[in-house]
Amino acid sequence: MSILYKNINYLDLENEKIIEGADIFIEGNLIKK
């Protein structure tokens, strides 16, 4: 799975959770949290 990172404040890879307002583009899906 290819992942492009943009404006990430914090990414918890171990728990596969995105925190602190990260913008992630994963396989065509933009996830904002």
Backbone as XML, in Angstrom:
<?xml version="1.0"?>
<chain id="A" units="angstrom">
  <residue number="1" name="MET">
    <atom name="N" x="0.840" y="-1.195" z="0.000"/>
    <atom name="CA" x="0.000" y="0.000" z="0.000"/>
    <atom name="C" x="0.875" y="1.245" z="0.000"/>
  </residue>
  <residue number="2" name="SER">
    <atom name="N" x="0.658" y="2.077" z="-0.993"/>
    <atom name="CA" x="1.430" y="3.313" z="-1.077"/>
    <atom name="C" x="0.729" y="4.419" z="-0.310"/>
  </residue>
  <residue number="3" name="ILE">
    <atom name="N" x="1.516" y="5.164" z="0.445"/>
    <atom name="CA" x="0.943" y="6.242" z="1.250"/>
    <atom name="C" x="1.699" y="7.547" z="0.994"/>
  </residue>
  <residue number="4" name="LEU">
    <atom name="N" x="0.971" y="8.593" z="0.642"/>
    <atom name="CA" x="1.569" y="9.913" z="0.475"/>
    <atom name="C" x="1.191" y="10.768" z="1.676"/>
  </residue>
  <residue number="5" name="TYR">
    <atom name="N" x="2.198" y="11.421" z="2.255"/>
    <atom name="CA" x="1.954" y="12.196" z="3.470"/>
    <atom name="C" x="1.927" y="13.690" z="3.172"/>
  </residue>
  <residue number="6" name="LYS">
    <atom name="N" x="0.967" y="14.384" z="3.745"/>
    <atom name="CA" x="0.900" y="15.839" z="3.596"/>
    <atom name="C" x="0.435" y="16.469" z="4.897"/>
  </residue>
  <residue number="7" name="ASN">
    <atom name="N" x="1.238" y="17.378" z="5.408"/>
    <atom name="CA" x="0.886" y="18.127" z="6.617"/>
    <atom name="C" x="0.537" y="17.227" z="7.798"/>
  </residue>
  <residue number="8" name="ILE">
    <atom name="N" x="1.373" y="16.249" z="8.038"/>
    <atom name="CA" x="1.117" y="15.340" z="9.151"/>
    <atom name="C" x="1.761" y="15.868" z="10.425"/>
  </residue>
  <residue number="9" name="ASN">
    <atom name="N" x="0.979" y="15.971" z="11.464"/>
    <atom name="CA" x="1.502" y="16.381" z="12.760"/>
    <atom name="C" x="1.934" y="15.167" z="13.558"/>
  </residue>
  <residue number="10" name="TYR">
    <atom name="N" x="1.145" y="14.111" z="13.478"/>
    <atom name="CA" x="1.500" y="12.903" z="14.209"/>
    <atom name="C" x="0.821" y="11.686" z="13.596"/>
  </residue>
  <residue number="11" name="LEU">
    <atom name="N" x="1.582" y="10.627" z="13.376"/>
    <atom name="CA" x="1.020" y="9.405" z="12.819"/>
    <atom name="C" x="1.423" y="8.223" z="13.672"/>
  </residue>
  <residue number="12" name="ASP">
    <atom name="N" x="0.427" y="7.553" z="14.233"/>
    <atom name="CA" x="0.689" y="6.405" z="15.084"/>
    <atom name="C" x="0.624" y="5.138" z="14.242"/>
  </residue>
  <residue number="13" name="LEU">
    <atom name="N" x="1.784" y="4.680" z="13.764"/>
    <atom name="CA" x="1.835" y="3.536" z="12.872"/>
    <atom name="C" x="1.513" y="2.229" z="13.578"/>
  </residue>
  <residue number="14" name="GLU">
    <atom name="N" x="1.875" y="2.140" z="14.835"/>
    <atom name="CA" x="1.666" y="0.897" z="15.564"/>
    <atom name="C" x="0.186" y="0.590" z="15.749"/>
  </residue>
  <residue number="15" name="ASN">
    <atom name="N" x="-0.588" y="1.626" z="16.010"/>
    <atom name="CA" x="-2.017" y="1.439" z="16.236"/>
    <atom name="C" x="-2.843" y="1.758" z="14.995"/>
  </residue>
  <residue number="16" name="GLU">
    <atom name="N" x="-2.111" y="2.126" z="13.912"/>
    <atom name="CA" x="-2.764" y="2.484" z="12.654"/>
    <atom name="C" x="-3.805" y="3.574" z="12.850"/>
  </residue>
  <residue number="17" name="LYS">
    <atom name="N" x="-3.478" y="4.536" z="13.690"/>
    <atom name="CA" x="-4.399" y="5.635" z="13.928"/>
    <atom name="C" x="-3.736" y="6.954" z="13.545"/>
  </residue>
  <residue number="18" name="ILE">
    <atom name="N" x="-4.527" y="7.857" z="13.015"/>
    <atom name="CA" x="-4.037" y="9.176" z="12.639"/>
    <atom name="C" x="-4.555" y="10.194" z="13.647"/>
  </residue>
  <residue number="19" name="ILE">
    <atom name="N" x="-3.632" y="10.903" z="14.290"/>
    <atom name="CA" x="-4.054" y="11.861" z="15.310"/>
    <atom name="C" x="-3.424" y="13.230" z="15.080"/>
  </residue>
  <residue number="20" name="GLU">
    <atom name="N" x="-3.851" y="14.194" z="15.830"/>
    <atom name="CA" x="-3.337" y="15.572" z="15.763"/>
    <atom name="C" x="-3.552" y="16.208" z="14.389"/>
  </residue>
  <residue number="21" name="GLY">
    <atom name="N" x="-4.716" y="16.041" z="13.814"/>
    <atom name="CA" x="-5.090" y="16.741" z="12.587"/>
    <atom name="C" x="-4.227" y="16.434" z="11.384"/>
  </residue>
  <residue number="22" name="ALA">
    <atom name="N" x="-4.034" y="15.180" z="11.077"/>
    <atom name="CA" x="-3.206" y="14.800" z="9.937"/>
    <atom name="C" x="-4.038" y="14.679" z="8.663"/>
  </residue>
  <residue number="23" name="ASP">
    <atom name="N" x="-3.422" y="15.054" z="7.529"/>
    <atom name="CA" x="-4.060" y="14.847" z="6.231"/>
    <atom name="C" x="-3.311" y="13.731" z="5.518"/>
  </residue>
  <residue number="24" name="ILE">
    <atom name="N" x="-3.973" y="12.636" z="5.255"/>
    <atom name="CA" x="-3.305" y="11.490" z="4.642"/>
    <atom name="C" x="-4.011" y="11.054" z="3.361"/>
  </residue>
  <residue number="25" name="PHE">
    <atom name="N" x="-3.213" y="10.786" z="2.352"/>
    <atom name="CA" x="-3.751" y="10.323" z="1.081"/>
    <atom name="C" x="-3.350" y="8.869" z="0.897"/>
  </residue>
  <residue number="26" name="ILE">
    <atom name="N" x="-4.316" y="7.958" z="1.096"/>
    <atom name="CA" x="-4.018" y="6.532" z="1.015"/>
    <atom name="C" x="-4.802" y="5.879" z="-0.121"/>
  </residue>
  <residue number="27" name="GLU">
    <atom name="N" x="-4.076" y="5.432" z="-1.153"/>
    <atom name="CA" x="-4.680" y="4.722" z="-2.280"/>
    <atom name="C" x="-5.930" y="5.413" z="-2.808"/>
  </residue>
  <residue number="28" name="GLY">
    <atom name="N" x="-5.814" y="6.714" z="-3.058"/>
    <atom name="CA" x="-6.912" y="7.456" z="-3.663"/>
    <atom name="C" x="-7.924" y="8.010" z="-2.675"/>
  </residue>
  <residue number="29" name="ASN">
    <atom name="N" x="-7.711" y="7.761" z="-1.393"/>
    <atom name="CA" x="-8.644" y="8.258" z="-0.382"/>
    <atom name="C" x="-7.989" y="9.299" z="0.516"/>
  </residue>
  <residue number="30" name="LEU">
    <atom name="N" x="-8.605" y="10.467" z="0.601"/>
    <atom name="CA" x="-8.079" y="11.515" z="1.464"/>
    <atom name="C" x="-8.742" y="11.433" z="2.829"/>
  </residue>
  <residue number="31" name="ILE">
    <atom name="N" x="-7.923" y="11.216" z="3.834"/>
    <atom name="CA" x="-8.438" y="11.079" z="5.190"/>
    <atom name="C" x="-8.008" y="12.274" z="6.033"/>
  </residue>
  <residue number="32" name="LYS">
    <atom name="N" x="-8.972" y="13.013" z="6.545"/>
    <atom name="CA" x="-8.654" y="14.162" z="7.396"/>
    <atom name="C" x="-9.192" y="13.920" z="8.791"/>
  </residue>
  <residue number="33" name="LYS">
    <atom name="N" x="-8.290" y="13.987" z="9.767"/>
    <atom name="CA" x="-8.727" y="13.811" z="11.148"/>
    <atom name="C" x="-8.035" y="14.828" z="12.034"/>
  </residue>
</chain>
